[in-house]
Amino acid sequence: MDILLNILTTILDQLQKPTLAFLIAGMMLAALGSKFEVPDPVYKFIVILLLLKVGLGAGIAVKSADPLALVVPALLAAAVGIAIVLLGSVTLARWKGVTPVDGMATAGLFGAVSASTLAAGMAVLDSEGVAYEGFIGALYPFMDIAALVTAIVLAKVAQARRAAQSVQGGTLTMGGSGPKLERGLIGGILTDTFRSPAISALLAGLGIGILADPASVFDSFYEPLFRGLLSILMLIMGMEAWARLSELRKVAHAYVLYGVAAPLMHGMIGLGAGLIAHHLTGFSQGGVVLLAVMAASSSDISGPPTLRGALPEANPSAYVGTSTGLGTPVAILSIPLWIALSGLVMA
């Protein structure tokens, strides 16, 4: 009974958080036939500011970390982000009725990191007196960017293949030039992805944060504006989500199952990666737990605007609803599980 009460309390708390509250408000506006709209240039400006802020914050965190101690956990964090997206590409994205672009966008959010869930994990460890590395906050951009770029590239590859099939009457030419064409296709998509406004803004902010000293403009301009701009973005995405909600009626069960099961599976991947870092570098138990927490979490800040900018055809009802509505509560509730498991295997 206590477990059910905790689950319900966590879900209610999430409904009151700005991310989900503004998303629901946008859906209600659309349902009531409101004429509310944000001009497209204003929307694009908001997205660029949001992603520059995320990149700058990540760069500042990376620069302040110990480079030698950071290398192995950072590489493992990036590998976890990629692994989560690849797992989603062979599960959710191949579910009957789920479009590949919606499946990959959802997997991308689950591969990326929720800063609020990470903060909750740190708070739990602090209350339990479990120590962790000070550079943990610098790990999330490695997992975040790796997951989002992988999801965007795989979604665009799937779209290109489907377009080629339709042009060629449902069959792909697989002669001697096939692999060469495939390499050219993936190379072109990678180039387009890194040149896209969303990823470019994220990487530009990351580079400036690492190589320059943007703390003053970050604290005085980007940080105060961030939450307000994010709320407007979620309002827009809520209206889009309502308009496309009917697309999910036949496959809603797929997203529900993924939203509940994925954080637990992903957390186990993160836990395994943390144990590898422990054996290679002496990574602490708290670090192992927080790597599992990051893997179990799903992005509520950097992910939505990145995917909205890079994959505008993806359905926000699918990826934001599944991530924030289901994935985040499960990820937060699973934090004690990672503490217990890490204690067992590292005792």
N, C-alpha and C positions, 0 to 999 in steps of 0.2 A: 504493500500500500504506500509506503514511504517513497519507493522508487517511482511509482506512477505520479505521486504528488510532486516529486522533484522534476519529472519530465514536463508536467503541465506548467509548473512554475517557470521553468526555463523557457518554454515556448511562449508563455505570456510576456516574459521579459523581452524576448526577441521581437515580439509584435510591437513593443513600445520603443524599441531602438529606432533612431532616425532612418537608418537604411531601409528597413522593412516598412516602417510607418509611412514614409513618403511614397514608397512603391505602391502600397495599398491605397493611399490617398489618390495617386494618379489613376489607378484602376477605377476607383469610385467616380472620379471626374469623368472619365471616358464612358463609364456605364450610364451616367446621368446625362450624357450628350453635351457636356460642356464644350465650349468653343475655345477653351484655354489652349494656347500654344506658345512655344518659345521659338523665335526665328532661328533658322538653321545656322547663320553666322554666329549668333550668340551661343548656341549649343556647342559649336566647334571650339569657340573661345574657352568655354567652361571646361571642356574635355582636355584641351591643351594645358590649361592652368593646373588642373587636377593631376595630370600625369607628370608635369614638370615638378610639382610639389613632391609626389611620391618618389621620383627619381632623385631629387635633391636630398631628401631625407635619407634615402638608402645610401647615397654616396657619402654623406657626412658620417653615417654609422660605420661604413666600410673603412673610411680613412682613419677613424679613431680606434680601430681594432688592431690587435697585434697580427701583422701579416703572416708570420710563420705559424702561429697557432690557428689562424683562420683557414689556411689553405685546404687541409684535408676535410674538415667539416663542411666547408663551402662547396667543394667538389661533390661531396656526398649529397648535400642538400640539392644541388642542381640535378644530380642523377635521380634523386627521389622524385623531383618535380616532373622530369621527363618520363620516368617509369609510371607514374600515376596517369599521365595523359595517354601513354601507350596502352595501359590496361583499359582505360575508358574507350580507346579506339577499337578494341576487340570485344567489348562487352556492350555498353550502352549505345555506342554509335552504330552497332550492327543489329540492335534490337529491331524486330519487325515493326515498321510504322514510325520509328524514330529517324528523322532525317540526319545524315552524317554531319551536316554543319551544326545542327542543334546539339547532337551528341558530343561533338568535339568541343563546342563552346562550353558545355556543362562540365566536361572532363577538364577543360582548361581552368575553370574557376576552382574546381576541387583540387587541382594540382598546385594552384597558387595559394597564397597564405593570407589568413585573416589576422591583421595586427591586433584586433580586439581579443581574439581567442588566445593568441600568444601572450598578451598581457594578462589574461585570466590565468593561464598556466603558470606564469611567473608569480602571480599573487598567491596561488595555491602552494607553490613550492616555498615561497617566503614564509607563509603561515606554518608550514610543516618543518621549517628549518633545514630544507634541502638546498645545498649550494649549487650554483651553476656558473658557467663562464660569463664574464661581462660582455663578451662580444656576440652573444647569442642573437641580439637584435640585428646584427649585421649579416646574419645568414639568410634572412627571409628574401632579400632581393635576388639571391642566386636561385632559390627554388621558384620564386615568383616569375622572374623573367624567363627562365628555362621552360617552365610549364606553359606560360602564355604563348611564347613563340612557337613551341612545338605544336600546341593545339591549333594555332592559326595556320601554320604551314600544312598540317595534315588535313584541315578542313578545306583549304584551297586546293590541295592535291586531289582530294575526293571530288570537288566541284569540277576541276579541269578534266578529270577522267570521265565524269558523267557527261560533260559537254562534248568531249571527243567521241564518246559512244553514240550520242544522239546525232552528231554530224555524220558519222560513218555508218549509220543505220543499225546501231546497237552492237557493233563489234569494233574492237581495237586492232590496229595493224601491229602484229607482233613479229615481224620479220627481223632481218639483221639490224635494221635501224631502230628497233623498239627500245632496247636499253639506252641507246644514245639519246633518243627523244625523251625518255623518262628522266635521265640525268639532267638534260636541258630544262625539262619542266620543273623539277625540284629546285634547280639552281635559280631559275627565274623567279619562282615563288619565294624563295629565301630572300632574294634581292628585293623584291617588291615588299615583303613583310618588314624588313629592316628599314626600308625607305618610307613606309607608311607613316602618316602623321602621328598615330598613337604610339607605336614603338619608337619612332624617332624622338618624340618628346620625352619618353621614359628614359631612353639611353642618353639623351643630351643632359637631362637632369642628373643622371647617375655619374656621367663623366665630369660635369661641373662640380658636383659634390665631392668627388674624389680628388680632382686636380686643382681646384680653386678653394676659395674661402667664402662660400655664399651664406654663412650662418646669419648675418645681419639681415639680408633681404628675405631669407627663409623665415626668420622669426617675426619680422615686422610686416611682411606682405603675404606670403604663401600660407603660413600656418593659420593666421586669423581668418582667412577667407575659405579655408578648405572645407569645413563641415557644412557651411552654408551652400557653397557651390555643389557639393556632393548631394545635398538634399534636393536641389533643383534638378540635377541629373536623374535622380531616382524617381522624381515626379514624372519626368518625360518618359522614362523607361516603363513606369507603371501604366501610362496611357497606351504605349505601344503594346505592352503585355496584354492588356484587356482586348485590344483590337485583334490580337492573334491567339487568344485563349482557346478558341474553338479548335485550333489545330492540334491541341493536346488531349482532347477528350478521349480518343481511342487508345492513347499510349500513356495516360497519366500514371498508371500503375508502374510502368517502367521507371519513371522518374522518382516515384515514391520509394520503390525498392532500392534504387541507386542512392538516393539521398540518405537513407537509413543505414545501408550496408557499407557504402563506400568509405565513410570516415573511419570505420573500424578496420577495414582492409588496408587503407592508406596509412593509418597510424601504425599498423604492424610493420609496413615497409619502412617507415621512418624510424621505428624502434630498432629494426635490424641494422639500418644504416648507422644509427647512433652507437650501437654495440661494436660495429666495425671501427668507428672512430675511437671508441674507448680502448680497444685492443691495440690500435695503431699509435695513438697519441696520448692516451690517458684521459680522454674526454670524460667528464664527470657524470655521475648518475643524473644530476639535474639537467645537464646538457642533453643526455640521451632522452630524457622525458620530454624536453621542449622540442627536440627534433621530431619526436613522435606527434606532439601536439600540433606543430606546424604542418606536418604531413596530413594529419586528420582534419585540419581546418580547411575552409574554403574561402576564397577572397571576397571581401565585401567593400574594398576600397579601390585598389588598383585594377582588379579584374574587370568589373562591369564597364568602365569607360574604355578600357583597352579593347575589349571584345566588341563593344558597340561601334568603335571607330574602325576596327580592322575587319569585322564580320557583321556588317549592318543587316545582312539577310537572316542572321540567327535570331531565334525567337526569345526575347527576354523572359517570357513566361516560363520557358524551360530552364534556362541556365540560372537566372537570378532567383526564381521561385524555389527551385530545388536546392540551390546553394544556401541562400539565406533562410528560407523557411524550414528546411529539414536538416541540411548538413551542419549548420552552425550549432543548433541545440544538441545534436548527437555528439559533435566534436567537444563541446564544453562538458557534457556529462561524462565523456570518456576519459577526462584528465586523470581521475583517481585510478583508472585501469592501468594507464601507462606508468604511474608511480609504483603500483603494486607489481606489475610485470618486471619493471626494471630492477626493483628490489630483489625479486626472486632470482633473476638470471645473473645479477651482479653481486649477490651475497657472498 
